[in-house]
Amino acid sequence: MLKTVVKKGSYQDSVVLMLLTNELSSLDGVNKIQVMMATPANKDIFKESGLNTDELMDATANDMVVVADVNDEAVLDAVMDKVEEFLKKQSTAAEGKKGSESVKSWDAALKKMSNANLAVISIPGAYAALEADRALDEGLNVFMFSDNVTIEDEKALKEKAHSKGLAVMGPDCGTGIIQGVPIAFTNNVAKGSIGIIGASGTGIQELTTIIDRLGEGVTNAIGIGGRDLKAEVGGITMMDMIDAMEDDDTVKVLVIVSKPPAKEVRDQISARLSNFSKPVVTLFVGEKPEYHEENFYHAYTLDEAARLAVGLVRGTKVPEATVDVDESEFYKAEDGKTIKAYYSGGTLANEAAMLIKDAMNCKVPPEDVEGYMLQLDGNVVVDLGDDAYTQGKPHPMIDPAKRIECMQEAVDDPSTGVVLLDIMLGYGSHADMAGSLIPTIKELQAKADAAGRKVFFIATVCGTRRDYQGYDEAVNKLKEAGVIVCENNKLACQTAIHAIGRDFEEPEKEIRAKEVVACEKHTPAETLKELLSEKPRIINIGLKSFAEVVEEFGCEVVQYDWAPPAGGNVKLIKTLNFLRNYEGIEEKNREVIAKVVASQPVLKDNVRAKEVIPEFAENNGKVILHAGPPVDYKNMPDPMQGSCVGAVMFEEWAETEEEARKMLENGEIKFIPCHHCNAVGPMGGITSPNMAVFVVENETGANRAYCTMNEGIGKVLRFGAYDEEVVNRLRWMRDVLGPILGKALRSMENGLAINPLIAKAIAMGDEFHQRNIAASLVFLKEMAPLITEMKDISEKDRYDVIKFLADTDQFFLNIMMATGKAVMDDARKGTDGTIVTAMCRNGYEFGIRIAGMGDEWFTGPVNTPQGLYFTGYDANDACPDMGDSAITETFGVGGMAMIAAPAVTRFVGAGGYEDALRTSNEMMEIVTDRNPNFTVPTWNFQGICLGIDARLVVEKGITPVINTGIANKVAGKGQIGAGTVHPPIECFEKAIVAYAKKLGFEA
């Protein structure tokens, strides 16, 4: 049976998950298992493996998924224990290592290393091109270890890089050396005067390690990716690097290695190399050149190319390598024995196939069918690193399993005389591949002996004596196990061919006069010259092991712990890239936040809503404002409908609840969102014509905003209560509280300036959504003297007002809401861009606005708050999120400023100071700047968050955190707790897509 576990939001890199899958496969009771991120491509792999489930298909690219075929459900517990153990081991492996600190965004990476000049990318191919494009935009060269990038994207990236004086190495570039620093799957090679440009990872490894063991070195070995020399790409990186290598005075000899290029590309490269001012060695694997040219040499094998290069540096011929082996036991040709060759690298496998065909005098064209480089008369050469074997599985350089399986099949074939293999050392490879294979080799040797057959195991070890695995140790282990170990791949192939009674010819080539073809030379860009002359400054995007290695070699490196932006949605990523590069968008966003910083909100008055909101004159005055984006009465949650009943009763439009509900259900009442009337309302947001509202004027923009007053706690209208007590309180607020506060405010020469009040209260521990006690007391401090002087007001009324203000800790919240509305409305007036200017919810949908889209709402299904509950209640009692109070977070306070109010963090469900700090720091990831007007002592006196950018929300998958009260889902029950809630990310996704479309882009 298939069992699925989805780890939401748990991103792990693919190599780690391949190794984990390998370990889990050996657990008892597991028939088949796969652990992957749920990207579209990986879902296809699950399907092909027969591990497709509904839970998998519902998961996103940021979710890690385990699908296991088990007979007993209890086995799944053991599986998940192993998963947790493995991932914990991975996460703690880098602890204590220098540079193990990492970042999670481009912005953070560039802030950490503003002078970076190389991005090393090892992430899923579906996203690699997009990140490479970003790197080029930031002025970085690109090393793309990632594969599965379309050739169209490759060409576009390389053309862009060329135009910027940069280089794209790859995609599918597994090996590189820059200023002696190994990048990706590379050996520890001495620096020296031989330069290499290669469209072959293992080809570069074989060349550099032979050169190293011969006593010379390589300072720069540039991988260009296997398709650079195809006609569709045109050799862009190759040509640029030839120019750069010629300009590099440290390069004395240049080696070019690749599969045969497309004819037009080959002609272009050959013409350029015929004009190269230094000796050049070319190797197009699979071709058998018949001659050299003066200072322009054409090699047949990797070994020949390496020895030619070393000889040219030294000015003397380098002798061939030999192997000490007793050939008397070798087979004769008439014995009909075959070679089974299993390689971890395509170039070495290609070379082996070429030499075997040569020995058999066979002229068939090169093959590459699901990794098979040769299938000829029982002889087989397989590239186990081919996609056919590595899709969703570990590479044979790091996992011996597939090679062991192949060797077992080979020995079961009576025709097999030789098993030929490579052992790759270096960074990224298995710590002891030789040791891992030897038990199987010994077992198979014994099996062949028992059958009266001789099977020769012949190997080549590709490595240097500097490699951490130890070259000599690997060679000696194999020899002790009876393996014939050869100095290089050519010699290993030649020995294998001899072992089945055959040979190949490699006649010495004559040297002819060089045919120089006219071509245009280009001066390399300064950025490329710098790349080859200095240690790279690297942003490593993906596999952490790559960062650890380059750091060992003295490189500056920032580890970018990448996760798919925009939830892995490629269309959204393209939209984000468009918006990021759209000229002027940053300036537009700056204009919005500049208006926020410049705002001067002043509390001017308290009046009846109908006196300042003209919409109340519509529908014969039967109008109710509600929180959130537009919503029909039938879709309002029960508490909001209850609030509507209370408003009808308050306005005396109906005498009974039954009459009130009938009016509401029959459409006799017109509903308008508060936001459409320059107003905001808490929770249900229900505002009717005669309710008392605060008037806040933003003097900078000469605009006003309105909000009802806070009713206190307990049974209140905003939570859906509507009994006589609630209605009577509202009438007292209308008739006494509102007029008295209005009179006090009007008596002040210019009203009550809000900014100083906010600045004071935030320093006293308020965050202005769940904690307003300091601001409420500061407000009382301003009002009390004015109220006590009102001799025309009864002493009882004055006392009741002051007592109510003193008792209502959250009283200032509604003032803060009106302030946020006034400020953000002005900020979006006449501006443009992606800054969020409103967030609100109505218990049915969550809605946002952005500056560049005016009054348009972008909505998604509302979430239910998570947090702490009063005794007797739990999450099952909670109402979906509602209220306009998220305008406070839009302004930059509330949950965005959690760190300002550590005292409230536990009440809203967070754990304390550290959680508050983490939350606020995370919120800084999605905003444009800090507001210098309001500094937070507990945040090192840094300003609050300023300007939520919808692009950043979508890119990083971080939605704003909103502090909120939790209402009972049943009207009249009131508040049952407090916590936090997040908007649905689709609101922000819809907003940026619509804005991009407005600007002329549609992915």
N, C-alpha and C positions, 0 to 999 in steps of 0.2 A: 504494500500500500504506500501511496505517496503522502508524505507529511511535509508541511511548509512552515517555516518560521521567517517572518519578515522583521528585520531590525531597522525600524524607521530612522532615517537621518543618520545612519552609521556608515560613513564612507570609508572604504579601505581600498588600497591600490590593488590592481589586478594580479600582480606577481604574488603578493601576500596571500590573496585568496586562492590562487592556484596551489600554492604550497599547503595551505590549510586543507583544501579539497583532497590533496594527496594523502595527508595524514588521516583524515576522516575516513577515507576509502578502506583503510586497513582495520577499522573497528569491527568487532564481531557484531553480526546482525545487520550490517549495512550492505545491501545489495548494490546500490548505486547512489551516488551523492554528488551534488554540485553546489558550490558556494560562489556567488557572483553578485556584483551590483546589478540592479534591475534595469540596465540600459536596453533600448530597443534591440541592439545587436546581440546582447547577451540573452535576451528572452528567446531569440531565434536558436541560440545554442542549447538552451534548456529544452526547447521543443524537439530539436533534432536528437537530443539524448533521451527523449521520452519522459522528461521531467517537467512537463508543462502543467501548471495548476492555476486556478482562478486567483488565488492569493498573489501568486507571482505576477500575473498580468495586471493586477490592480496596483502593484508596487511602482515606485518612481525610480528614476536614475540615481537618486540620493539614498536609496534603501538597499541595504545588504540582505540578500535572500538565501536561505538554506532550503533546498529541496532534497529530500532523502527518500529512497525506496527502501522501506524496512518491513519486516514481517511482524515485529512486535513494537507497539507504540512506545513502550518503555525505553527502547533503544534511543529514542529521540532525546531523552534526558541526558544520556551519556554523550550523545553527539554535541548537544549545546554546552555541556560542561567543558568538553574539549575545545569547542569554539571559543568560549570565554577565556579559558586557560591560554590558548594559543595567542589570541589577540592581546591579552594582558602582557604576555611575554614580549610580543612585538612592540607594544607601546612603551615598555620600560627598558627596552634594549638600549635606547639612546640616552638614558638618564646619566648625567654626569659627563657626557661627552661634550666637548667644546662645540658650540654652535648648534646644539640640539634645539634651541629656541626657534620657533617657526611662526610664520604669518599665514593668514587665511585669505588674503586679497592682493590684487595687483597694487592698489594704493599703498597698502601697508608695506609690501615688498619694496616698492620704489622709494618710500619714505625711509626705509631702513638702509637702502643702498641706491642713492640717487645717481651714482656714476656706473651702475651695472652696464656691461656691454655684451652679455651673452645670456640667452634664455635656454635652458636645457629642459626639454619637454618630453615627459614620459607618462602620458595620460591616454585614455581611450581615443582612438582615431577620429571618432565622430566629432570630438571637440578640439582635437589638437590643432587643426588648421585655424580655428577661430582664435585660440590662444596665441598661436604663432603670429597671426595678423595683429593682435594687440601688442605683442612684443616688438614687432617691426615699427608700429606706430610710436612706441616708446623709445625708439632708436637703438634697439638691441639686435645683435645677430641671433640666429636661431639654430640650435642643434635639436633636431626632431628624432628622438628615439621611437616615437609613436609610429605605428603603421596604420593601414586602413584609411589613408587619406586619399581622396580622389585625385586623379592626375590633373584634372582641371584646377583644383585648389592648389596643387603643387606648383603648377605653372604660374598661376596668379601670384602666389606668395613669392616665388623666385623673381618674377618680373618686378614686383614691388620692392623687394630687397635690393635688386640691382639698381633701381632708380634712386634708392636712398643711400647707395654706397655700402650696403650691408650684404650678408650672405645667409642663405638658408641651407643648412647641412641636413639632408634628409628629404622627405620622411623615410622611416624605416632605416634610420642610420644608427647602427648598433655600436659603432666604434669610432673614436677620434682621439687625437692627441694634439693639444694646443699648448705650446711653450713647455712641453714635457709633462703636462698635466693630463692624466688619462680621463677621458669622458666616457661614461657608460661601460659597456663590456669591453674592456681594454686591458692590455698588459702593462706592467711596470717596466718601461723601456728607457734606456739611457738616452740623454739628449745628444744630438749630433748634427751633422751637416747634410743629411739626406732628407729631402722633403718628399712627402707622399700625398697624392690626391687619389682617392679610391671610391668607386661605386660598389664597394664590397667590404662588409665588416670583417668576416673571417679572413678575407684576402689581405686586408691591412694587418690583422693580427699575425698571420703567417709571415708576411714580409718583415714587419717590425721586429718580431722575435728572432728570426734568423739573423737579421742585421745586428741585433743586440748580442746574440751569442757569438757572432763573428768579431765582435769587439768594436763595432761602430754604433752610431746612434741616430735617432730621429727626434727632432724637436717639434715638428708639426706634421701630423698625418691627418688630413682633412677628409672625412667621409662626406659624400655628396648625395647618398641615397641611390638605390638601385635603378631608378627611372630617369635620372638626370640626363642620360645620354640617349633617351628615346626621342624620336622625332617630335612628339607632342610637347616636350619640355625644351629641347634644343640645347642641352648642355650649358645652361645659364651659369650654374654654380661652378662647373668645371672651368669654363672660360675665365670667369672672374678670379678663380683661385690660381690659374696658370699665370695670369698677370701679377697677382700678389706674390707668388713664389719667385717669379723672375726678379721682382723688385727687392726681395729679401736677401740681403748680402750673406746671411748665415747659411743659405741653401747652396750647396755646391753641386748636388746632383738631384734631379727630380725623377720620381717614379710615378707612373700613371697605371692604375690597375682597374679593370672593369670587364664585364661581359662585352662582347662586340657591340659597338654603338650602331645606331641607325646610320645609313650611308651618308646622308647629308650632314649629320652631326660629326661623323668620323672625319669627313673631308675638312670640315671647319677646324676640328681639333688638330688634325695632322698638319694642316697649313700653319696653324699658330705655333705648334711645336717645332716645325721645321725652321722657324725664325727664333726659337728660344736660344738665349745667349749662353746657356749652360748645358752640360750633358743631360740627356733625357733617356729614360728607359720606359718603354711601354709594354704592357701585358694585357692583351684582350683574351681572357680565358676562353679556351675552346679553339683558338686559332693556332696554326703552326707556321710561324713566319719562316721564310727561306733565307733571309739575309738581314744584316744590320746596315745602318748608314752611319756616316761619320758623326759622332757625338749624338746619334739618334738611334737607340738600340731597341730591338723588338724581341721580347722574350717569349718563350714557349710555356714555361712553368714559373710558379711563384719563387721557387728556389733559384732558378736562373736569373730572374729579375733582381732578387736580393743580392746574389753574388756579383752580378754585373755592377750594381750600384756601389757595393763595397769596393770592388776593384777599381772603379772610376775615381772614387775618393782617394784611394791609396796609390793609384797609378800602376797597379800590378794585378795580374790575374789571380783570382781566388779559386783554389782547387775544389773539386766536387766532394761532397760528403760520402762516406762509406759506412757499411754496417758489417759487423763481425757476426756471420751466421754460417752454419754448416748447411750448404746447399745440397749435400748428397741425399738428404731425405726428401728433397723437393720432388713433386710429381713431374711426369713427362706430359707433353701435350696430348698424346694419345690416350692418357688416362681419363681425359674428359672432365677434369675437375673445374670447379667454378669459384668465383670470388663473390662473397657477400660483404658489401661495404656499407657501413652505417655511420653517417657523419652528423655532427651537430651544426655544421656550417655549409651554406650553399656553394660557396666558391671552392672550398676544398673538395666537396662532392663532385662539382662540375669538373674540376681538374682530374679527379680520379676517373670519372667516366671517360674523359678525353683520352687519357693514357691507356686505359683498358681497350677502348675501341681502336686506338693506334696499334696496340700489340696484336689485336685480332684482325688488323688490316681491314677494318670496317669503316665505311664512309657515311653511315647514317647520320642525319643531322642531330644536333643536341636535343635531348628530351627534358621535360620538366612536367611530368604528369603526376599530380598529387605527391610531390616530393621525389618521385622516381626519376633520377638523372640518367639511369641506364637499366634496360631490361633486355639482355642479349644472350641468347643461348645458355640461359641459366645464371649468367652473371648479373648481379644486381648492385646498383649504387643508389642509396637513398639519402636524401637530405631530411633528417629528422627535425630540422628546424623550420621546415615548410609549414605554412598555415594549416595544411591538412592534418598536422600532428599537434600543433600548438594552440589551436583555437580552444580556449577555455582550459588549457592544460599547461603545466610548467614546461619551459624550454629544456631541450636535452642538455644544455650546458649546466643546468642546475638540478636536473632530475634524471636519474639513470633508468627509470622504470621502462620507458618505451624501448630503449636500446637493449635492455636485458631481454625483453619479450622478443625482439627481432633476432638477437643472437641465439636464443633457444630455438626459434623456428629454423634458423640457418643450419644449426647442427643436426636437426631432425631430417634435413635434406641430404640424402646420401651423396649427392654430387658435390657438396660443399667441400672445398679444399682449404679455403682461406676465409677467415673472418677479419675484415679490415676496419679499423676505427680510429677516430681522432680523440684526443683528450685535450680539452681547452682549459688552460689556466688563466689566471688574471681576475680582475675585479668583475664581479657579477657572476662568475662561474662557481660551481660546486667547490666546497672547501677540500674535498678529497674524492674526486671522481674516480681516480684509479683504484683507491681503496674500496669504493662502492661496487665497482665492476668485478674486482678480482674473485670474490667468492663464486660468482656465476661462471666466470671464465674457468676456474678450477673444476667446478662441477661439470661443465660441458666438455672440458678436456678428458675428464674421467669417463664420461658417457661415450665419447667417440672412441676412446681406447677400448672400452668394454665391447664396443661393436666392431672392433678390429679396424678402425679407421683412424687416420691422422688428420686432424684439423689444425692448421697453423693460425694462431692469433697474432696479428701484426698491427702495431699501433704507432702513431706519431703523437708526440706531446708538443703542443703549441704553447710555448711559454718562455719566460726568462728566469734567471736565477734570482731576480728581485721579486718575482711574484710570490704572494703570501703563501700559496700552496706548496711552494718549493719544487723547482723543476727537477733537480737531481733526485729528490725523494720520490716523486711520481715515477720517474724513469726506472729507478732501482726497484720499486715495488712491483712494477709490471715485469721487469726482467726476472725477478725472483719467482714470479708466478708462471714463468715459462713463455711470456709474451716476447715476440721479436719487436724491439723498439728501435725506430728509425729517427734520424736527425730531423727529417722534414717530410712533408707529405709526398713529394715526388719520389723520394727514396723509399718511402713506405709502399707506395703504389708499385714502384719498380720491383721491390722485393716480393710483393704479393703476386705480381705477374710472373716473376721467375718461379715462384712456388707452385704454379700450375703449368710450368713448362713452356712459358712464352716469354717474349721480350719486345721492346719497342726501340726504335732508332731515334736518336737525337743528334743528327750530324752537326758538326761545327759550322756556323754560318759565316759566310764571307762578309766583309765590310765594304760597302759601296759608297760612292760619293753621295752626299746628301742632296736630295732634290728639294730646293727651297721654293716654297710656293708663296707668292705675294699675298699678304693679308694685313689688315689694319691692327696695330697694337694699341692697347689702351693703358693709360696710367691708372694704377689701382687707387681706389678711394682711400683717404687717410684712415677711415674707420677700419678697413680691411688690413691695412698695414699695421695698425695698432693691435688688431686681433692676433696677428701672427708674431708680434714682437714683445708683447707683455702677457703676464699671467692673466687669464680671463677673470672678470668680476661677474659672478654668476648668480642669476635667480634660477633656482632649481624647482621646476614645476612638476611634481609627481614623486617618483621613487626617492625616498630619503637616502638610500644607500649611495646614490650618485653624489649627493651633497657631502656625505661623510668622507668619500674618497678624495674629492677635489680639495676638501679642507685639509686633509693630511698632506697635500702637496703645496700648502701655503696660499691657497686661493681664498679670496673673500667670497663668501657664498651666503645667500639667504634662502632658506628652505620655505617654499610656498606649498603648504598642505592643501592642495587643490581639491575641490569638490565640484561637480558639474554646476556651472552657473545656471540660473533660471530653471532649476530643477531638471536640467538636461534637455530642455526643449530647444532644439536647434533653431527653430524660427524665432523664438524669443531672443536667443543669443545673437542672431543676425540683426534683429531689431535693436538690441542694446549696442552692438558695434556701430550701427548706423547713427544712433543717437549720441554715442560717445564721440564720434568723429564729425558730427554735424557742426559746421562753423557757427560760432557764436552762442552755442547752447550754455556753456559755462557762464558766459557773461549775463545771459538772460536769467539764469538761476541766481546769480549774484545780485542782480537787480531786485529780485523778490526778497531775498533775505536782508538786503540793505534797508528795505522799507520796514521790515520787522524790527530791526535794530533801531531805526530812526523813529519808531512810533512813540506817541505820547498819549496813552489812554488816560482819560479822566472820568471819574464817576460824577455825573452831573445831576441826576435826579432819580426819583422813584414816582412813577405815575401809573394810571390804569393803562393796560396794553392797548386799548382801542384809541387812546389819545395820540399814540405815536406809530401805530401799525395800521396803515390805511386798508389793508386787506380785510380787516374786521368789518368793514362796511359792506362787504359782498354778501350775497345770499341772505339779505335782510338781517344781517348781523349774526346769523347762526353759522359761525365759523370757529373751528378748533385747529390750533397748531399742534403738530406732533413732532417727536424726535425722529431723526434719521432721514434717509431719502424717501421719496414718495412711497406710500403703502396704502392699500385698501383696508378699510375697517375689518373686513373678514380675515385678513392675514395678520392683524395685530395680535400679539400674545395676550393672554387673559389679563395680566396686570395693566397693560396699556388700555385695553378695552374698559377695565374697571375705572381707570383714570378718566376715560371719556365720560363714563356714567357720572362720576363725581363732578366733572366740569358742567355737564348738563344740569345737574341738581344745583350746583353753585350759582349758575346763571338763571335759575328758576324757569328754564324752558320746559321742564317737566316736574311733576310733583312726586312721582314714584320711580323706583328703579325700573319697573316694567315699562313705564311710558318712555323713560330715557332710552332704554335698549331698543325699543321699537323705533324711535326717531333715528337712532344711530344705524340700525340695520336697514331701514327704509331709504337711506340716503338723504334724509332731511338736513343733515349737518354736512357742511363742506369742510373737507380736511386739506390742510396745506402744511408742508414741512416748515418747521421753524426757520430753517436756513434760507427759505425762499422769501422770508419777511425780515431779514436782518436780525433774526433772533436765534436763540438756542434754548433748549430746555433739558433738565436732568431726567434720567431714566425714561419714563414714557414721554417726557417733554411736553405734556399736555398743557396748553396755554389757551385761555378763553378771553373774550373781550374785556371783562371787568377785573381780571386778575392784576395784582400789582407787579410791575416789572421795574428792574433797574435800567437806567439809561447810561451807557458808557459811550463817550465820544473820543474817537482817536483824533486828536487835534491836528496831527500831521496830515492826515488825509481828509479831515472834515467829514468823516462818516460816523454813523452811530450804530450801536448794537444793543439788543435788549435780552433780558433773561428774568424769569420769575425769581422769587426769593426762596431761600432754603426753609423748609417747614420744620426742621429738626428731625428727630428719629421717632421710631415707633410706627403707629398707623398714620401714614401720610399719603397724599394723592400720588406722588411720583412713583410709589411702589404699588399702586393699584387700589388703595383703600378709598372708600367713598361714603362712609357712614356719616351720621350727623356730626360727630366730633370732628371729622376731617373737614367737612363743609364749613362748619362754624369757625374753625381755625383760619381757613382761607378767607372768610369774610372779615375776621379780625385783622388779618394781614392787609386786606384791601382797605379797611376803614380806619385802622389805627396805625399799625406798623408802617405801612407804605407811606401814608401822608406825613407821619412824623419824620421818617428818614428823608423823605423828599424835601421837607421844609428845612431840615438840618443841612442837607447838601446844597440847597439853593442859597442858604445863608453864607456859605463859603464863597469867597470872592471869585475863585476860578474852579470850584468843585474840588474833589479829592483826587489828587494825582495818584495813579495806581503803581507806576514803576517803582517809586521809593518804597512803597508798602511791600511790594513783591520782594524787592532786594533785602529788606529787613527780615521778612518772614522766612525766606529761604535760608538765611543765615541762622535762623532760630529753629530749623528742623522741619519746615513744611515742604511738601512736594506739590501741593495745591490740587490734588484729586482726592486722595483718601485721608490726607492730613492737612487741615487748614486751621488748626487751633491757634497758631501764632498769628497768622494773618487776621483771623476773626477777632482776636484780642486787640491787635493793633487798630483794626477798624473800630472796635468798641471804644478804644482809647481816644480816637478822633471824634466819635459821635457823642459820647457821654456828656462832655461839657456843654455841647450845643443843645442837647436834649434837656438837660437840667435847667437851662436858662429859658425854656419855653413856658413862660408863666401863663400863656393862654391855653395851655394843654393841661388837663387834670393831672394831679399828682399820681393817681392810679395808672393812667395811661403811660405816663413817663416811666414809672416804675416797671410796669409790665413790659414795655419795649426794652428797657435796659436789661431786665432780668432775662428776657427771651434771647437777647444777643449774647449775654454772658453764658447762658446754658447751651447755646447751639454752636458746638465746636466746628461744624462744617459750614457755618453761615457764609463764609467768604467764597466757598466754591462757586456759587452762582455768579458772584461778581467776577471771579476769575474767568468763568465761561464767557460772560459778555465781553470781557477784555480780550480774550483770545479771538472771539468772533470779530470784534471791531478791528483788531490788528491784522488778522489774516484776510479779512475781506478787502482791506485797503491794499494789502500786499499783492493780491491777485488782480487788482484794478489796473488795467493798462500794461500788464506784464505778460511774460511768456515763460515757457520752460517746463520742467518736470518736478518742481517743488510742490509737495502736497499742501493744499490750502484749506482742506476740511476733511475730517473723518467723523462719521456718525453712524448710528445703528438704530433700528426700529423693532428689534426682536424677531425680524423676518429676514432682513438683508442688512449688510454692512455697505456703506457707501463712502467713496472718497471723491474729491475734486483735485485737479492739479492746475497750476497757473496757466499752462498753455491751452487748456480746454475749457476755460470759462466756467459756465454754470453746469456743464454736463456731469452727470453722476456716473461712476463706474462701480458696479455692485457685485456682491457675491453673497452666498449663504452665510448668515451670521453664526458665530460660534457661541458656546456656553462658557461662562467664566469658570476658572479653576482656582480654588483657594481654600480658605478655612471657613468652617460653618459654625453657627451658634449651636448650642446643645440641642439635640433632637432633630437636627436637619443634616442632610447629606446631598451629594450631587444629583440624586434623583428628584430632589425638590426644587432644583434651580431652574430659573427662567432663562431662555436664550438672551444674549446680550442686547441691551437697548440703552438709548440715551445719546444726547449731543455733547456730553461732558468730555468726549474724546477730543474736543477742540482744545482742551488743555494740553494733551500730548502733541497735537498739531503745532501748538505754540512752542513746545519744548519742555513743558513741566509734566506733572503727573508721573506716569511710569517711565517716561524718558529721563526724569530726574530722580529716579529711585534713590540714588546715593545721597540726596539731600535729606532724606528722612529715614535713616536707619531704624528709627523706633517703629515705623509702620511696616517694615519689610516682612516681619513675621505675620502680622495681621493679614496681609494680602497674600500669604502663602509662601513667601520667600524665606530663606533660612537665616538671614541676618546680614551683617555688614558686608561680608565677602560676596554674598549673592547680590546685594544691592550694587556693589561696585562692579561686579561682573555684568549685571544687567545694563547699567549705565554705559559702561565701556562698549558693550555690544551695540547699544543704540547709536553710539558715535560712528559705528561702521556704516550707518545708512543715512547720515545727515551730511550737510555740506560744510558746516562750520560750528563754532560756538558763539553764543550770545554774550558779549562782554558786559552787558548791563546787569546780569544776574550771576554772580559767582558763588560757588558752593564750597564752604570751608572743608567739608569732608571729602572733597575731590581736588585737594591741593589748590583751592581757590580758582579752579578753572570754571569757565562759563558753561551754562547749560547747553544742551543740544539745540542746534538751530538749522532748520530747513530740511525736513525729511525729503529725500530725493527718491522718487518712485523708481528710477533706474537702479539705484543701489539696492532697494528692497528686492526687486526682481532678480538682479544679478546674484546677490548673496543669499537669497532665500531667508532673510531675516526680516520679520515683520515687526512693526512698532509694538511695544508692550504697553498695555493700557491698564491702569489701576482702576478698579471699579467695585461698587457694592454689588452684592448678589441678591436679586429679588426672588421671592417664592414664585413659582410658576402659576400659583393660584392667586387671583386678585384678592387684595385685602389682607393677605398674610404678612405683607411687609418684607423688610430686609431680613435675610437669614444668614448672611455672611459677607465676606469681602475677599477679593482675590485679583487675579489678572486675567486678561483676555487678549487674544491677538486677532487682527483682521484676517480674513481670507486673502491669500496672496493673489488670487485671481483678480481682485479689484485693481491692484497695481499693474498686473499683466495687461488687463484690458486698457488701462490708461496709457501705458507707453506704446502699445500697438496702435491705438487711436491717434496718439500724438504723432507717431512716426508716419502714419498714413496721411495725416494733415500736412506733413512736411514733404510728402511725395514718395514715401518708401513703404513697400508692403512685401514682407518676406514670403 
